[in-house]
Amino acid sequence: MTLGGLGLGTAPLGGLYDAVDDETAQVTVERACSLGLRLFDTAPYYGSGLAERRLGAVLRKHPRDELTVSTKVGRLLEPGDSRNSGWHGAPALDAYFDFSYDAALRSLDESLERLGLDRVDIALVHDPDDHYEEALAGAFRALARLREEGVVRAIGVGMNQTEMLCRFAREADPDCFLVAGRYTLLDRSAAEELLPLCEERGIAVIAGGVFNSGVLADGETYDYAPAPAAVLERASELRAVCARHGVPLAAAAIQFPSRHPAVTAVLAGCRSPAEVEEDVRLFELDLPDDLWQELG
């Protein structure tokens, strides 16, 4: 199972912020494969199943054992109105929370059907922010059974916060966490408690949201919403530091998380082959030690 380096996040392929057509989605995943990416993260929630379908349509053509595929449980899909989903170009399905044991098993079965794959390598409980007890007793227990049976190779939790991940680290037996937006140049809160805890317990950390929804890549969005003035100001300060060293801010942003020993992979969400190519270029740039010293 490959966790090192850069992986592809597929929320943009599900219509995050803007619609992506089928052909563009296909060539985006193909380009990621051709550039050597081997970790692919998706979820039923991303475009109400659209991201899983698009990802699987490409990965089915590639040697399965060379790939690491991650998906999530905790949201099931039911007929609804795609206008309510918030995903552009998504099918007419609504996602609803269900962290029960049976729902987790059903969710994974439905994900495999959409992906068209015989297995996923990593299964994560997705955003159980208000459902910790149910997720621990239900969904996580179901995933632990699947891990024991060899159906999945690794299990964990994916969230945009650190406090509850620390609880899972102490009270469950996760192999990995996906931490979105909480270990970046802008927000290093995961370094306070979560990352040392994961390092101590051997829990692999996948860092997502490394551009904090775009503000660290010349955008104006932070945590999926318009960035507050203070965040834009801080991003501008970071950009100025990088400029003094002749480095794009986005390059420092995409490389920063992997400097921590607990972080085993970084995800970049891409909506086009050009974005994949640019993120790979940024990830592989040789950045000066003086820059990291100044960034702290």
Stockholm file with secondary structure:
# STOCKHOLM 1.0

chainA/1-296         MTLGGLGLGTAPLGGLYDAVDDETAQVTVERACSLGLRLFDTAPYYGSGLAERRLGAVLRKHPRDELTVSTKVGRLLEPGDSRNSGWHGAPALDAYFDFSYDAALRSLDESLERLGLDRVDIALVHDPDDHYEEALAGAFRALARLREEGVVRAIGVGMNQTEMLCRFAREADPDCFLVAGRYTLLDRSAAEELLPLCEERGIAVIAGGVFNSGVLADGETYDYAPAPAAVLERASELRAVCARHGVPLAAAAIQFPSRHPAVTAVLAGCRSPAEVEEDVRLFELDLPDDLWQELG
#=GR chainA/1-296 SS CCCSSEEEECTGGGTSSSCCCHHHHHHHHHHHHHTTCCEEECCTTTTTTHHHHHHHHHHTTSCGGGCEEEEEESEEEEECCGGGTCCTTCCSEEEEECCSHHHHHHHHHHHHHHHTCSCCSEEEEECCTTCHHHIIIIIHHHHHHHHHTTSCSEEEEEESCSHHHHHHHHHSCCSEEEEESSSSSSCCGGGTTHHHHHHHHTCEEEEECTTGGGGGGTCCEETTEECCHHHHHHHHHHHHHHHHTTCCHHHHHHHSGGGSTTEEEEEEECSSHHHHHHHHHHHHCCCCHHHHHHHC
#=GC SS_cons         CCCSSEEEECTGGGTSSSCCCHHHHHHHHHHHHHTTCCEEECCTTTTTTHHHHHHHHHHTTSCGGGCEEEEEESEEEEECCGGGTCCTTCCSEEEEECCSHHHHHHHHHHHHHHHTCSCCSEEEEECCTTCHHHIIIIIHHHHHHHHHTTSCSEEEEEESCSHHHHHHHHHSCCSEEEEESSSSSSCCGGGTTHHHHHHHHTCEEEEECTTGGGGGGTCCEETTEECCHHHHHHHHHHHHHHHHTTCCHHHHHHHSGGGSTTEEEEEEECSSHHHHHHHHHHHHCCCCHHHHHHHC
//
